[in-house]
Amino acid sequence: MPRTLAFLRHGQSQWNLENRFTGWVDVDLTEKGEAEARKAGQLLKQEGTEFDGTFTSVQTRAIRTLNLALEEMGECWLPVIKNWRLNERHYGALTGLNKQETREKHGDEQVHIWRRSYDVPPPPLEDSSAFPSLNDRRYRGVDVPKTESLKLCLDRVEPYWNEAIAPAVRDGQNCIIAAHGNSLRALVKLLFEVSDQDITSVEIPTGNPLLIQLDENLKPTAARYLDQDRAQPLPGGF
Ligand SMILES: O=C(O)[C@@H](CO)OP(=O)(O)O
């Protein structure tokens, strides 16, 4: 029996608009981001897939994107499971900084390494940072990271895939995963077996559902973005 997964990166956030490193800071969607989320819901509805369950992070921008999409689909009743392991990659000491100003200060190459290399994390967030997550009660009992590379992000996403999402999919459920640019890149790396090198060029557009068909071994057999005008190249020849 074929299974369908939909990866949905949240719509434009306030800090996407302001071009700031966001990571674990809980910024909300802009009006454009809300519109992207609704459009994603319309596209998913047109597709006609019957979804059974949904997963998201504990960050407002992903949760609201999912809710707005489900509203458009007329499927607000679907179960939603939230987990911090689907959060955005933690941006360490870059959190809150403007990406262009950071390029001017540290150079394009260094910023590209921080943003897209597989295993080079940015410097850790300092305890004096204006953006601590440590005391946030949603992270009670969580070993809150001080920085993460994509590899470290995958290291905490992968157990959640194995323990929560994969069993549901194996069970025959079609699932939506509403998450973030880098936590979804981590899942793309895992599912499509993308090399450490090739994952550096994978970009997932905001609010554009990526529909993936999986076989019984959870290997992708087809994948495409529903909004083809805003599609990005996919790994694995899809
Ligand atoms: O700032 C962030 O948290 C992420 C996602 O918006 O940015 P980037 O695409 O640079 O990894």
The ligand as a Tripos MOL2 file, in Angstrom:
@<TRIPOS>MOLECULE
LIG
   11    10     1     0     0
SMALL
NO_CHARGES

@<TRIPOS>ATOM
      1 O1         16.9000   31.5680   10.3580 O.co2     1 LIG1
      2 C1         16.5430   30.3700   10.4030 C.2       1 LIG1
      3 O2         16.1720   29.8170   11.4390 O.co2     1 LIG1
      4 C2         16.5760   29.5440    9.1130 C.3       1 LIG1
      5 C3         15.2260   29.3230    8.5150 C.3       1 LIG1
      6 O3         14.5370   30.4740    8.1810 O.3       1 LIG1
      7 O4         17.3870   30.2260    8.1940 O.3       1 LIG1
      8 P1         18.3610   29.5960    7.0990 P.3       1 LIG1
      9 O5         17.5420   29.3940    5.8750 O.co2     1 LIG1
     10 O6         19.3950   30.6730    6.9270 O.co2     1 LIG1
     11 O7         18.9490   28.3440    7.6380 O.co2     1 LIG1
@<TRIPOS>BOND
     1     1     2 2
     2     2     3 1
     3     2     4 1
     4     4     5 1
     5     4     7 1
     6     5     6 1
     7     7     8 1
     8     8     9 2
     9     8    10 1
    10     8    11 1
@<TRIPOS>SUBSTRUCTURE
     1 LIG1         1 GROUP 0 **** ****
